[in-house]
Amino acid sequence: MSKSESEKVVSVSSRGQATIPKEFREELEIETPGRVKFVRTDEGEIVVRPIHSVTDLRGVLSGKTDERGRSAVERLREERASDRASEEALRQRYADDEESDA
């Protein structure tokens, strides 16, 4: 470990929770409550990175699939198509109701 590195030992609870030491939270500007992401580097190390905005989450689901093998993008497209179909069905029903009232 180099002189520029520091280390702290923390406990991990039975639920997998660990407390990030205050000096690291301050250095990384991690707000509490807040969110962080864990990233595996090419060298195999795990790095904690703060999430300051939604754009910091970009790519977090890359390569991940749901139980049906769909990516997040595929699932979102299916949800949007389903929403459009539901909206169109409601519009048609509303139009049919107006015609029958006339």
BANULO-716631 format. One line per 10 residues: for each residue x, y, z of C-alpha. Coordinates in Angstrom, 2 decimals, padded with zeros to 5 digits. Example, Ala and Ser with C-alpha at 12.3 -4.5 7.8 and 13.67 -1.06 7.14 Angstrom:
BEGIN
012.30:-004.50:007.80 | 013.67:-001.06:007.14
This chain:
BEGIN
000.00:000.00:000.00 | 001.40:003.36:-000.99 | 001.76:006.36:001.32 | -001.11:008.09:-000.51 | -003.46:005.22:000.35 | -005.14:004.83:003.68 | -007.23:002.04:005.04 | -009.90:001.55:007.64 | -011.42:-001.67:008.90 | -015.19:-001.65:009.30
-017.67:-004.28:010.43 | -020.25:-005.75:008.10 | -023.63:-006.57:009.65 | -025.56:-009.78:009.05 | -027.59:-007.79:006.50 | -024.44:-006.86:004.56 | -024.37:-003.27:005.77 | -021.13:-001.43:006.46 | -020.46:002.13:007.57 | -018.24:004.24:005.35
-015.77:006.04:007.63 | -016.41:009.76:008.03 | -013.07:010.84:006.52 | -013.85:008.88:003.32 | -017.44:010.21:003.17 | -016.12:013.76:003.49 | -013.36:013.23:000.93 | -015.79:011.70:-001.58 | -018.53:014.21:-000.68 | -021.00:011.41:000.05
-024.12:012.90:001.56 | -026.15:011.06:004.17 | -028.52:009.64:003.44 | -027.04:009.03:000.05 | -026.04:006.41:-002.46 | -022.77:004.96:-003.70 | -021.89:002.43:-006.34 | -019.31:-000.32:-006.21 | -017.18:-000.73:-009.31 | -014.76:-003.55:-010.12
-011.67:-002.17:-011.88 | -009.74:-003.95:-014.63 | -007.19:-004.85:-011.94 | -009.91:-006.61:-009.93 | -010.16:-004.07:-007.12 | -013.53:-002.88:-005.84 | -013.88:000.90:-005.74 | -016.61:002.89:-003.99 | -017.84:005.84:-006.04 | -020.33:008.46:-004.87
-023.54:009.09:-006.78 | -024.25:012.79:-006.90 | -026.83:012.79:-009.70 | -028.92:010.45:-011.81 | -026.32:010.58:-014.59 | -023.84:008.92:-012.20 | -026.00:005.79:-012.52 | -025.47:005.60:-016.28 | -024.33:002.12:-017.26 | -025.07:000.50:-013.91
-027.46:-001.99:-015.59 | -025.24:-002.64:-018.59 | -025.17:-006.34:-019.36 | -027.85:-007.14:-016.77 | -031.06:-008.93:-017.72 | -034.31:-009.76:-015.97 | -035.73:-013.24:-015.38 | -036.88:-013.38:-019.03 | -033.47:-012.37:-020.40 | -034.52:-008.83:-021.34
-032.13:-005.91:-020.98 | -033.29:-002.73:-019.24 | -033.70:-001.04:-022.64 | -035.77:-003.94:-024.01 | -037.96:-003.96:-020.94 | -038.46:-000.19:-021.13 | -039.43:-000.43:-024.82 | -041.97:-003.15:-024.00 | -043.41:-001.09:-021.14 | -043.73:001.98:-023.39
-045.44:-000.08:-026.11 | -047.84:-001.49:-023.52 | -048.56:002.01:-022.21 | -049.28:003.28:-025.75 | -051.64:000.35:-026.37 | -053.47:001.02:-023.09 | -053.79:004.72:-023.88 | -055.14:003.96:-027.35 | -057.68:001.49:-025.90 | -058.85:004.15:-023.44
-059.15:006.75:-026.22 | -061.18:004.32:-028.31 | -063.43:003.46:-025.38 | -063.97:007.16:-024.67 | -064.79:007.82:-028.32 | -067.23:004.86:-028.38 | -068.93:006.17:-025.21 | -069.34:009.64:-026.76 | -070.87:008.14:-029.91 | -073.37:006.09:-027.94
-074.35:009.15:-025.87 | -075.06:011.20:-029.01
